Amino acid sequence: LVGNFLGTLCVYAVLLGYRRYQLGLEFDRGLLREMNRFGMPLVPSALALWAINFVDRFLVLWLKGKDAVGVYTIGVQVSSAIVFLLFAFRTAWPAYAYSIKEDDEAKLTYGFVLTYLAFITCWISTALGVLAPWIVRLLTSKPSYYGAERTVAPLCFAAAAFAAYTVVAIGVGRARKTQFNWVITGLAAALNIGLVLALVPPLGIFGAALASLVTYVAMFLGMVWNAQRVYPVRYQWRRIGTLAAASAALTVAGRLTRGPFALELGLALALPLVLFPLGFYLPGERARLGALLHR
């Protein structure tokens, strides 16, 4: 911690000297007030997101003990593949999204970004959910850990819902009306706590994973409602619904069949093909995919 702090402080000092010509001693009260109006609601929102990410493990510890937390954490680690992808996306997305000056172009871009990001995260979620028994057995050595496989699919789809939330929330930032962000995330945190308390006693760690999935989906829907009020975007809801339904169906099929590895691997990779007869792809996308397959 000390090394991280000192390293960051040294970089700050160098940048302060390098950019000194941009930094003056002027004070703009109006600008400060505008910055606080935009940024202060994001502070409790960030705290609520932190609570959603971690409070389930504290509650599982309290309700089921340390062994259950250890098994649950294995499922969290497997699903973290989407979190790593999302970290890279969240780093680049705001700068790119705000760099689009024209609102019409921005709204069109946001709609396609949500669809394509949902496609990637749902496909990864399907693959990890279907192959979870094999992955958990590969990473663990004791049968007592194998129960973690039940948590992988809901935790992965919860991460996919959070990815969609980050795309939709950019509209609120672009409109500079972040006042309700903390309300949505705060209600989501309260919902998560209530669901964990209700579901973990009868369902164990699967109940905690299911609570995370319901919480993130509800938070995404709440942000959709909020963002569409202040910055309406024509998202491709039919395509997203088709994608979510197909992804969930393949995951359930993979979990129910429990067949040989080749069969489950086929189900894990089948989502792009299943979407063809469902009319998910646009004509231009079908043409590009056809050319790619032809090569």
Phi, psi and omega per residue, in radians:
L1 nan -0.775 -3.134
V2 -1.130 -0.739 3.119
G3 -1.102 -0.720 3.113
N4 -1.082 -0.778 -3.134
F5 -1.112 -0.823 -3.102
L6 -1.150 -0.684 3.097
G7 -1.086 -0.773 3.105
T8 -1.124 -0.668 3.130
L9 -1.126 -0.692 3.113
C10 -1.131 -0.751 3.103
V11 -1.089 -0.716 3.125
Y12 -1.070 -0.746 -3.128
A13 -1.112 -0.726 3.120
V14 -1.115 -0.801 -3.137
L15 -1.138 -0.592 3.116
L16 -1.083 -0.733 3.096
G17 -1.257 -0.660 -3.093
Y18 -1.196 -0.616 -3.088
R19 -1.820 0.402 -3.044
R20 -1.090 -0.467 -3.126
Y21 -1.227 -0.324 3.106
Q22 -1.585 -0.213 -3.015
L23 -1.889 2.111 3.090
G24 -2.077 -3.049 3.128
L25 -1.778 0.341 -3.138
E26 -1.299 2.657 3.127
F27 -2.289 2.135 -3.121
D28 -1.992 1.781 -3.091
R29 -1.103 -0.665 3.137
G30 -1.141 -0.723 3.110
L31 -1.141 -0.729 3.111
L32 -1.081 -0.727 3.125
R33 -1.116 -0.700 3.126
E34 -1.178 -0.700 3.104
M35 -1.115 -0.735 3.126
N36 -1.174 -0.645 3.119
R37 -1.114 -0.597 3.114
F38 -1.374 -0.749 -2.944
G39 -1.582 -0.552 -3.042
M40 -1.078 -0.685 3.096
P41 -1.106 -0.340 -3.138
L42 -1.355 -0.298 -3.139
V43 -1.211 -0.979 3.072
P44 -1.119 -0.492 3.079
S45 -1.117 -0.743 3.106
A46 -1.131 -0.666 3.090
L47 -1.127 -0.681 3.111
A48 -1.156 -0.690 3.082
L49 -1.117 -0.691 3.079
W50 -1.062 -0.746 3.136
A51 -1.097 -0.734 3.123
I52 -1.077 -0.662 -3.090
N53 -1.233 -0.535 -2.954
F54 -2.119 -0.360 -3.002
V55 -1.181 -0.464 -3.128
D56 -1.077 -0.629 3.141
R57 -1.209 -0.640 3.064
F58 -1.129 -0.713 -3.132
L59 -1.229 -0.671 3.068
V60 -1.104 -0.680 3.079
L61 -1.043 -0.760 -3.114
W62 -1.230 -0.661 -3.045
L63 -1.534 -0.588 -3.009
K64 -2.166 -0.250 3.096
G65 1.766 3.055 -3.043
K66 -1.174 -0.629 -3.128
D67 -1.060 -0.733 3.137
A68 -1.131 -0.670 3.110
V69 -1.114 -0.708 3.124
G70 -1.084 -0.765 3.118
V71 -1.163 -0.736 3.132
Y72 -1.077 -0.663 -3.131
T73 -1.126 -0.529 3.075
I74 -1.077 -0.789 3.082
G75 -1.070 -0.680 3.100
V76 -1.088 -0.729 -3.125
Q77 -1.144 -0.697 3.117
V78 -1.125 -0.741 -3.134
S79 -1.277 -0.175 -3.107
S80 -1.200 -0.161 3.053
A81 -1.010 -0.694 3.101
I82 -1.228 -0.607 -3.140
V83 -1.105 -0.704 3.097
F84 -1.094 -0.766 3.085
L85 -1.063 -0.757 -3.112
L86 -1.162 -0.594 3.116
F87 -1.079 -0.773 3.105
A88 -1.114 -0.720 -3.137
F89 -1.149 -0.774 -3.096
R90 -1.153 -0.458 3.091
T91 -1.221 -0.702 -3.045
A92 -1.599 -0.480 -2.961
W93 -1.118 -0.864 -3.089
P94 -1.033 -0.772 -3.126
A95 -1.070 -0.738 3.130
Y96 -1.202 -0.764 -3.082
A97 -1.118 -0.713 -3.131
Y98 -1.343 -0.303 -3.120
S99 -1.322 -0.253 3.131
I100 -1.392 2.003 -3.004
K101 -1.400 -0.742 -3.087
E102 -1.372 2.283 -3.112
D103 -1.121 -0.695 -3.133
D104 -1.088 -0.768 3.105
E105 -1.152 -0.682 -3.136
A106 -1.110 -0.789 -3.120
K107 -1.129 -0.695 3.087
L108 -1.101 -0.759 -3.140
T109 -1.127 -0.772 -3.128
Y110 -1.046 -0.684 3.137
G111 -1.094 -0.780 -3.140
F112 -1.250 -0.628 3.128
V113 -1.091 -0.744 3.117
L114 -1.069 -0.754 -3.139
T115 -1.122 -0.821 -3.075
Y116 -1.234 -0.665 3.091
L117 -1.154 -0.696 3.080
A118 -1.093 -0.666 3.105
F119 -1.062 -0.837 -3.095
I120 -1.145 -0.849 -3.085
T121 -1.198 -0.632 3.102
C122 -1.199 -0.650 3.108
W123 -1.142 -0.792 3.100
I124 -1.102 -0.708 3.123
S125 -1.089 -0.734 3.105
T126 -1.084 -0.811 -3.118
A127 -1.088 -0.823 -3.129
L128 -1.189 -0.652 3.128
G129 -1.161 -0.734 -3.134
V130 -1.223 -0.707 -3.081
L131 -1.582 0.123 -3.077
A132 -0.963 -0.767 3.126
P133 -1.011 -0.712 -3.136
W134 -1.235 -0.700 -3.116
I135 -1.159 -0.782 -3.123
V136 -1.115 -0.724 3.114
R137 -1.170 -0.503 3.097
L138 -1.262 -0.620 -3.047
L139 -1.590 -0.263 -3.084
T140 -2.128 2.910 -3.049
S141 -2.129 -0.123 -3.075
K142 -2.125 2.431 3.097
P143 -1.032 -0.430 -3.137
S144 -1.175 -0.287 3.124
Y145 -1.570 -0.212 -2.989
Y146 -1.151 -0.347 3.130
G147 -1.112 -0.254 3.126
A148 -1.112 -0.409 -3.097
E149 -1.073 -0.468 -3.127
R150 -1.210 -0.390 -3.071
T151 -1.582 -0.236 -2.978
V152 -1.132 -0.891 -3.072
A153 -1.034 -0.926 3.137
P154 -1.100 -0.607 3.114
L155 -1.195 -0.645 3.099
C156 -1.144 -0.801 3.136
F157 -1.197 -0.495 3.024
A158 -1.111 -0.740 3.085
A159 -1.123 -0.627 3.092
A160 -1.130 -0.698 3.094
A161 -1.129 -0.640 3.096
F162 -1.183 -0.636 3.071
A163 -1.051 -0.758 3.099
A164 -1.121 -0.626 3.094
Y165 -1.043 -0.730 -3.113
T166 -1.144 -0.549 3.110
V167 -1.248 -0.831 -3.083
V168 -1.158 -0.620 -3.083
A169 -1.144 -0.339 -3.107
I170 -1.131 -0.472 3.092
G171 -1.120 -0.660 3.088
V172 -1.129 -0.727 3.109
G173 -1.148 -0.687 -3.140
R174 -1.141 -0.620 3.096
A175 -1.412 -0.135 -3.130
R176 1.020 0.719 3.118
K177 -2.270 1.326 -3.064
T178 -1.665 0.219 -2.987
Q179 -1.086 -0.510 -3.064
F180 -1.697 0.003 -3.134
N181 -1.026 -0.785 -3.093
W182 -1.196 -0.485 3.097
V183 -1.176 -0.787 -3.118
I184 -1.144 -0.856 -3.123
T185 -1.216 -0.588 3.092
G186 -1.135 -0.766 3.078
L187 -1.123 -0.644 3.108
A188 -1.130 -0.707 3.105
A189 -1.109 -0.742 3.102
A190 -1.120 -0.710 3.092
L191 -1.079 -0.719 -3.127
N192 -1.098 -0.779 3.129
I193 -1.078 -0.785 3.141
G194 -1.110 -0.726 -3.136
L195 -1.184 -0.694 3.106
V196 -1.094 -0.771 3.124
L197 -1.107 -0.554 -3.110
A198 -1.472 -0.588 -2.976
L199 -1.722 -0.491 -3.080
V200 -1.170 -0.748 3.131
P201 -0.989 -0.785 3.123
P202 -1.466 -0.504 -3.001
L203 -1.937 -0.129 -3.135
G204 1.245 -2.558 -3.062
I205 -1.184 -0.423 3.051
F206 -1.100 -0.607 3.082
G207 -1.107 -0.661 3.096
A208 -1.149 -0.730 3.107
A209 -1.135 -0.713 3.109
L210 -1.132 -0.656 3.087
A211 -1.085 -0.702 3.103
S212 -1.106 -0.732 3.140
L213 -1.091 -0.851 -3.133
V214 -1.089 -0.701 -3.116
T215 -1.101 -0.835 -3.094
Y216 -1.216 -0.615 3.068
V217 -1.136 -0.756 3.114
A218 -1.116 -0.688 3.125
M219 -1.153 -0.689 3.086
F220 -1.078 -0.808 -3.135
L221 -1.128 -0.661 3.088
G222 -1.116 -0.691 3.115
M223 -1.238 -0.588 3.047
V224 -1.034 -0.827 3.122
W225 -1.047 -0.782 -3.100
N226 -1.192 -0.808 -3.075
A227 -1.189 -0.636 -3.122
Q228 -1.214 -0.374 3.078
R229 -1.225 -0.707 -3.002
V230 -1.773 -0.389 -3.128
Y231 -2.641 1.369 -3.050
P232 -1.154 2.316 3.122
V233 -2.254 2.423 3.109
R234 -1.503 1.453 3.081
Y235 -1.277 2.739 -3.041
Q236 -1.573 1.273 -2.984
W237 -1.152 -0.610 -3.141
R238 -1.109 -0.770 3.132
R239 -1.149 -0.712 3.139
I240 -1.153 -0.711 3.090
G241 -1.106 -0.748 3.089
T242 -1.068 -0.764 -3.140
L243 -1.092 -0.812 -3.120
A244 -1.118 -0.733 -3.135
A245 -1.143 -0.769 3.135
A246 -1.143 -0.718 -3.139
S247 -1.127 -0.770 3.121
A248 -1.130 -0.694 -3.133
A249 -1.121 -0.753 3.115
L250 -1.133 -0.676 3.130
T251 -1.135 -0.788 3.126
V252 -1.115 -0.731 3.116
A253 -1.069 -0.742 3.117
G254 -1.136 -0.639 -3.140
R255 -1.266 -0.528 -3.097
L256 -1.446 -0.601 -3.068
T257 -1.255 -0.801 -3.103
R258 0.848 0.803 -3.115
G259 -1.509 -2.861 3.094
P260 -1.131 2.874 -3.060
F261 -1.057 -0.675 -3.110
A262 -1.065 -0.727 3.136
L263 -1.138 -0.782 -3.116
E264 -1.214 -0.588 3.058
L265 -1.137 -0.670 3.081
G266 -1.096 -0.731 3.092
L267 -1.139 -0.632 -3.129
A268 -1.155 -0.545 -3.084
L269 -1.724 -0.005 -2.943
A270 -1.459 -0.189 -3.001
L271 -0.976 -0.835 -3.130
P272 -1.046 -0.592 3.135
L273 -1.312 -0.671 3.135
V274 -1.100 -0.547 -3.094
L275 -1.266 -0.307 3.132
F276 -1.052 -1.005 -3.115
P277 -1.209 -0.248 3.140
L278 -1.497 -0.010 3.105
G279 1.265 0.507 -3.117
F280 -1.280 -0.703 -2.997
Y281 -1.421 2.485 3.023
L282 -1.352 2.799 -3.123
P283 -0.944 -0.764 3.131
G284 -1.115 -0.661 3.114
E285 -1.180 -0.700 3.101
R286 -1.104 -0.697 3.122
A287 -1.107 -0.762 3.139
R288 -1.155 -0.713 3.113
L289 -1.138 -0.683 3.101
G290 -1.098 -0.730 3.105
A291 -1.134 -0.669 -3.141
L292 -1.149 -0.784 3.135
L293 -1.146 -0.617 3.129
H294 -1.109 -0.696 3.084
R295 -1.111 nan nan
